[in-house]
Amino acid sequence: MPATDVLHTKEELARLGIEFFDRRVRPSLRPEDGGKFVAIDTVAGAFEIDEDDYAAVTRLLANHPDADVWLMRADGTPAYRLRSIR
């Protein structure tokens, strides 16, 4: 299903990304995944893991161009902290 009309608020995206990570990604991680990035499509329920954040997101978008992407580290912490400047 194309996700062109599904865009989450940043709070909803974070909640969905963390829930998906805990439910689907964390159980499949291996010890050698420590420190890697996990790019999650919160709409399609897909993810990619890579040592490079850009590579993980690029692969995810190649397979899911309309992805609503949440990026985390394999240890379960958010990859970056974003804030809006007013």
Residue pairs with C-beta under 8 A, 6 or more apart in sequence:
1 43
1 44
2 66
3 41
3 43
3 44
3 64
3 66
3 67
3 68
4 66
6 43
6 66
6 68
7 68
8 16
8 42
8 68
10 82
13 42
13 68
13 70
14 70
14 78
16 42
16 70
17 40
17 42
17 70
17 71
17 72
18 70
18 72
20 40
20 42
20 45
20 47
20 70
21 38
21 40
21 70
21 72
21 76
22 76
24 45
24 47
25 38
25 40
25 47
25 49
25 72
26 76
29 49
29 74
33 49
33 74
34 74
34 75
35 51
35 73
35 74
35 75
36 49
36 50
36 51
36 56
36 73
36 74
37 49
37 50
37 51
37 52
37 53
37 56
37 71
37 72
37 73
37 74
37 79
38 47
38 48
38 49
38 56
38 71
38 72
38 73
38 74
39 47
39 48
39 49
39 50
39 53
39 56
39 57
39 59
39 60
39 69
39 70
39 71
40 46
40 47
40 60
40 69
40 70
40 71
40 72
41 47
41 60
41 64
41 67
41 68
41 69
42 67
42 68
42 69
42 70
43 64
43 66
43 67
43 68
44 64
44 67
46 60
46 63
46 64
46 67
47 60
48 56
48 57
48 59
48 60
49 56
49 74
50 56
50 59
53 71
53 79
56 71
57 69
57 71
60 67
60 69
61 67
61 69
71 78
71 79
71 80
72 78
72 79
73 79
